[in-house]
Amino acid sequence: MKAAYTVRWTTVAELDLKNIIAYIAADHPQNALQIFQKIRLKASHLCSAPEKGRIVPELQGQGISQYRELVIPPWRLIYQISEQKIFMLSVLDSRQNIEDILLKRFIR
């Protein structure tokens, strides 16, 4: 049986989530709390099935396949698996130009 993975949130991903929740909370505080809990819960489920998410299509088209995503409409949680760890890298609103954001963040 495989050992469980641990989920670690990067500073960037935490800031992304904080900004999303703050934006929602301005008009709908209760919804913001529910969305926050839903996103954190879904991310924690990756501990037992880290490859559940798909390879990020916009990056795969650029030949980059080490990043995966979990879609929680309209948000996309971008992560990378390394050894027994899952690094949450970004939480993005899929209504934005995801390709530009990802290429700026992950290609240097």
Backbone hydrogen bonds, N-H to C=O, Kabsch-Sander energy under -0.5 kcal/mol:
donor,donor_aa,acceptor,acceptor_aa,energy
5,Y,47,C,-2.4
6,T,84,Q,-2.1
8,R,6,T,-0.5
8,R,86,I,-3.4
10,T,8,R,-0.5
10,T,88,M,-2.3
14,E,10,T,-2.5
15,L,11,T,-2.4
16,D,12,V,-2.7
17,L,13,A,-2.6
18,K,14,E,-2.6
19,N,15,L,-2.6
20,I,16,D,-2.2
21,I,17,L,-2.7
22,A,18,K,-2.6
23,Y,19,N,-2.1
24,I,20,I,-2.2
25,A,21,I,-2.9
26,A,22,A,-1.3
27,D,24,I,-1.3
28,H,24,I,-2.8
32,A,28,H,-2.2
33,L,29,P,-1.9
34,Q,30,Q,-2.0
35,I,31,N,-2.7
36,F,32,A,-2.6
37,Q,33,L,-2.4
38,K,34,Q,-2.3
39,I,35,I,-2.7
40,R,36,F,-2.4
41,L,37,Q,-2.4
42,K,38,K,-2.6
43,A,39,I,-2.2
44,S,40,R,-2.0
45,H,41,L,-1.3
46,L,43,A,-1.4
47,C,44,S,-1.6
48,S,45,H,-1.1
49,A,45,H,-0.8
52,K,49,A,-1.9
53,G,50,P,-0.5
54,R,69,E,-1.3
56,V,67,Y,-1.8
59,L,56,V,-0.6
60,Q,56,V,-2.7
61,G,57,P,-2.0
62,Q,59,L,-1.4
63,G,60,Q,-1.9
64,I,59,L,-2.5
65,S,63,G,-0.6
68,R,79,Y,-3.1
69,E,54,R,-2.7
70,L,77,L,-2.2
71,V,69,E,-0.5
72,I,70,L,-0.6
72,I,75,W,-2.9
75,W,72,I,-3.0
76,R,92,L,-2.7
77,L,70,L,-2.9
78,I,76,R,-0.7
78,I,90,S,-2.7
79,Y,68,R,-3.0
80,Q,87,F,-1.8
81,I,66,Q,-0.5
82,S,85,K,-2.8
85,K,82,S,-2.1
86,I,6,T,-3.1
87,F,80,Q,-3.1
87,F,85,K,-0.5
88,M,8,R,-3.1
88,M,86,I,-0.7
89,L,78,I,-3.1
89,L,87,F,-0.6
90,S,78,I,-1.5
92,L,76,R,-2.5
94,S,74,P,-3.7
94,S,92,L,-0.6
96,Q,93,D,-2.2
98,I,96,Q,-1.7
101,I,97,N,-1.7
102,L,98,I,-3.0
103,L,99,E,-2.5
104,K,100,D,-1.9
105,R,101,I,-2.0
106,F,102,L,-3.1
107,I,103,L,-1.5
108,R,106,F,-0.6
